[in-house]
Amino acid sequence: MEFSVPHELTEDLERFKEFTKTHIKPQLPAWNQKKEIPPQFFCALGENGWYGLQFRDNQLVKGSALREAMLAEAAAKVSPGVAVAILAHIDLGLSGLYLFGSKDLQKQFGPPAVLGKTIMCLGNTEAIAGSDVAGIAMTVQRVDGGWLLNGAKAYVTNGDIADLAVVTAVSDPQASRNKRLSMYLVDLNAKGVSRKRLNKQVWIPSDLTRLQFKDVFVPKNQLLGKQGEGLQQVLTVFTHSRVPIAGLTLGTAVGAFELALEHAKKREIFGQKISDFQAKAFEIADFHAKIEAARLMLWKACWKVDNGEDFRQESSLAKYLAVEVAREVTAWAADIFGAASVILEHPIHKFPMDAWAASLGEGTQDVQKLIIFRELMKRYA
Ligand SMILES: Cc1cc2nc3c(=O)[nH]c(=O)nc-3n(C[C@H](O)[C@H](O)[C@H](O)COP(=O)(O)OP(=O)(O)OC[C@H]3O[C@@H](n4cnc5c(N)ncnc54)[C@H](O)[C@@H]3O)c2cc1C
């Protein structure tokens, strides 16, 4: 088994770290204060090829999962909030177009999206249904030349800034749970769409927005995939996006861990450095071991994706373990800073909240356990 990272990927990662130093770090205080990421930033990512998706031979082509997971980790080390906005664009929005969009739709909407000139998001969760995806209520009604969408999506990352959304809706209320939903590509600047940005304290500076749809017309050709297959399709989008969000979550853990290590090596208490207390040294070793284990699981999931193997269980295992580690490590890291950690502007302050947020996106820990158990049982059937 080969554990070394290909040379070109290591080089790419170094270039991306440089990009975060010039394009994220200096701007972060202002973005955090305004709780806004400017659209130009999405263009800069696209121009530099950081989305990992290209429009080639008249269709969208996706790059390696390992590359994306490593970039997500690097971005989240600097800012989990910026990393999630990138992820929502690529892995929730663009991914729906990549996986289920016709060649014509990819041709029309793909090129500006891979350049970051249009920003994308995914609207699935409603006030009445999150984990229970099939329980959503948004309606879609057939009209001349397309559909009319009515209803609201409760929590949409990038909802405030996106131009295009992948949206699930009930296309056949009489059908079984598996056949009730369809998926659509919706222009968020269309008549009848309204947006309400929510006030949150996690994943700053990204936005979380409620999207309301009132008789929003969706042209016929903007059905994604097949009529009645919306449930399976959105679950497939999540199965894929769990891999990069595991990378993002790992980056959240590592970002906090490294800040705490730096502090522990400097700060003297009772005449010695925090890291010189054996109790703390053992905690540091323990968390390092857990971070390494979570990363190995993530890389295994990436390896399966990149080799065309079934990765349903591995993507949930990777996300589950990354969240467990991130929750523990970020809380510990905040402790290492003592009182300073409660100050809003302190760099460590946001990490525990961001680890909490990571436990919700792409399915809660309970949902991951359900998937892990279901996939495990298949082996013993
Ligand atoms: C910051 C943030 C960003 C988000 N971005 C998006 C986005 O871009 N697009 C989008 O569509 N959604 C988004 N979401 C919504 C997110 O996907 C949902 O919050 C998540 O799926 C959980 O759904 P829920 O909030 O309705 O909780 P519920 O489904 O109501 O779950 C409540 C509790 O019940 C538990 N539970 C649920 N089912 C089971 C079960 N079968 N067995 C045992 N326990 C169970 C859950 O683990 C949880 O603890 C976002 C959420 C947050 C917080």
The ligand as an SDF file (V2000), in Angstrom:
LIG
                    3D

 53 58  0  0  0  0  0  0  0  0999 V2000
  -24.1920   26.0290    9.4750 C   0  0  0  0  0  0  0  0  0  0  0  0
  -25.1280   25.1360    8.7070 C   0  0  0  0  0  0  0  0  0  0  0  0
  -25.0740   25.1160    7.3180 C   0  0  0  0  0  0  0  0  0  0  0  0
  -26.0050   24.3490    6.5890 C   0  0  0  0  0  0  0  0  0  0  0  0
  -26.0100   24.4190    5.2210 N   0  0  0  0  0  0  0  0  0  0  0  0
  -26.9810   23.7570    4.5250 C   0  0  0  0  0  0  0  0  0  0  0  0
  -27.0750   23.8900    3.1030 C   0  0  0  0  0  0  0  0  0  0  0  0
  -26.2610   24.5440    2.4540 O   0  0  0  0  0  0  0  0  0  0  0  0
  -28.0990   23.2750    2.4630 N   0  0  0  0  0  0  0  0  0  0  0  0
  -29.0250   22.5250    3.1400 C   0  0  0  0  0  0  0  0  0  0  0  0
  -29.9390   22.0140    2.4920 O   0  0  0  0  0  0  0  0  0  0  0  0
  -28.9300   22.3630    4.4770 N   0  0  0  0  0  0  0  0  0  0  0  0
  -27.9470   22.9660    5.1860 C   0  0  0  0  0  0  0  0  0  0  0  0
  -27.8700   22.8300    6.5610 N   0  0  0  0  0  0  0  0  0  0  0  0
  -28.8350   22.0000    7.2480 C   0  0  0  0  0  0  0  0  0  0  0  0
  -28.2380   20.6710    7.7410 C   0  0  0  0  0  0  0  0  0  0  0  0
  -27.9700   19.8250    6.6560 O   0  0  0  0  0  0  0  0  0  0  0  0
  -29.2760   20.0790    8.7080 C   0  0  0  0  0  0  0  0  0  0  0  0
  -29.2710   20.9110    9.8370 O   0  0  0  0  0  0  0  0  0  0  0  0
  -28.9570   18.6650    9.1210 C   0  0  0  0  0  0  0  0  0  0  0  0
  -29.1460   17.7990    8.0410 O   0  0  0  0  0  0  0  0  0  0  0  0
  -29.8530   18.2120   10.2770 C   0  0  0  0  0  0  0  0  0  0  0  0
  -31.1900   18.4530   10.0090 O   0  0  0  0  0  0  0  0  0  0  0  0
  -32.1060   19.2310   11.0990 P   0  0  0  0  0  0  0  0  0  0  0  0
  -31.3950   20.4720   11.4750 O   0  0  0  0  0  0  0  0  0  0  0  0
  -33.4630   19.3310   10.5340 O   0  0  0  0  0  0  0  0  0  0  0  0
  -32.1140   18.2650   12.3610 O   0  0  0  0  0  0  0  0  0  0  0  0
  -33.0800   17.0070   12.5820 P   0  0  0  0  0  0  0  0  0  0  0  0
  -33.0970   16.1680   11.3610 O   0  0  0  0  0  0  0  0  0  0  0  0
  -34.3770   17.4720   13.1100 O   0  0  0  0  0  0  0  0  0  0  0  0
  -32.3050   16.2390   13.7260 O   0  0  0  0  0  0  0  0  0  0  0  0
  -32.4370   16.5850   15.1240 C   0  0  0  0  0  0  0  0  0  0  0  0
  -31.7030   15.5460   15.9720 C   0  0  0  0  0  0  0  0  0  0  0  0
  -32.2550   14.2540   15.7380 O   0  0  0  0  0  0  0  0  0  0  0  0
  -31.2290   13.3300   15.4050 C   0  0  0  0  0  0  0  0  0  0  0  0
  -31.7220   12.3230   14.4570 N   0  0  0  0  0  0  0  0  0  0  0  0
  -32.2300   12.5470   13.2340 C   0  0  0  0  0  0  0  0  0  0  0  0
  -32.5690   11.3820   12.6450 N   0  0  0  0  0  0  0  0  0  0  0  0
  -32.2370   10.4000   13.5290 C   0  0  0  0  0  0  0  0  0  0  0  0
  -32.3400    8.9690   13.5180 C   0  0  0  0  0  0  0  0  0  0  0  0
  -32.8530    8.3310   12.4730 N   0  0  0  0  0  0  0  0  0  0  0  0
  -31.9140    8.2850   14.6030 N   0  0  0  0  0  0  0  0  0  0  0  0
  -31.4060    8.9370   15.6750 C   0  0  0  0  0  0  0  0  0  0  0  0
  -31.2900   10.2690   15.7460 N   0  0  0  0  0  0  0  0  0  0  0  0
  -31.6910   10.9950   14.6910 C   0  0  0  0  0  0  0  0  0  0  0  0
  -30.1480   14.1980   14.7490 C   0  0  0  0  0  0  0  0  0  0  0  0
  -28.8730   13.5620   14.7950 O   0  0  0  0  0  0  0  0  0  0  0  0
  -30.2170   15.4430   15.6130 C   0  0  0  0  0  0  0  0  0  0  0  0
  -29.4740   15.2610   16.7870 O   0  0  0  0  0  0  0  0  0  0  0  0
  -26.9550   23.5620    7.2940 C   0  0  0  0  0  0  0  0  0  0  0  0
  -26.9520   23.5670    8.6920 C   0  0  0  0  0  0  0  0  0  0  0  0
  -26.0670   24.3450    9.3980 C   0  0  0  0  0  0  0  0  0  0  0  0
  -26.1290   24.3580   10.8980 C   0  0  0  0  0  0  0  0  0  0  0  0
  1  2  1  0
  2  3  1  0
  2 52  2  0
  3  4  2  0
  4  5  1  0
  4 50  1  0
  5  6  2  0
  6  7  1  0
  6 13  1  0
  7  8  2  0
  7  9  1  0
  9 10  1  0
 10 11  2  0
 10 12  1  0
 12 13  2  0
 13 14  1  0
 14 15  1  0
 14 50  1  0
 15 16  1  0
 16 17  1  0
 16 18  1  0
 18 19  1  0
 18 20  1  0
 20 21  1  0
 20 22  1  0
 22 23  1  0
 23 24  1  0
 24 25  2  0
 24 26  1  0
 24 27  1  0
 27 28  1  0
 28 29  2  0
 28 30  1  0
 28 31  1  0
 31 32  1  0
 32 33  1  0
 33 34  1  0
 33 48  1  0
 34 35  1  0
 35 36  1  0
 35 46  1  0
 36 37  1  0
 36 45  1  0
 37 38  2  0
 38 39  1  0
 39 40  1  0
 39 45  2  0
 40 41  1  0
 40 42  2  0
 42 43  1  0
 43 44  2  0
 44 45  1  0
 46 47  1  0
 46 48  1  0
 48 49  1  0
 50 51  2  0
 51 52  1  0
 52 53  1  0
M  END
$$$$
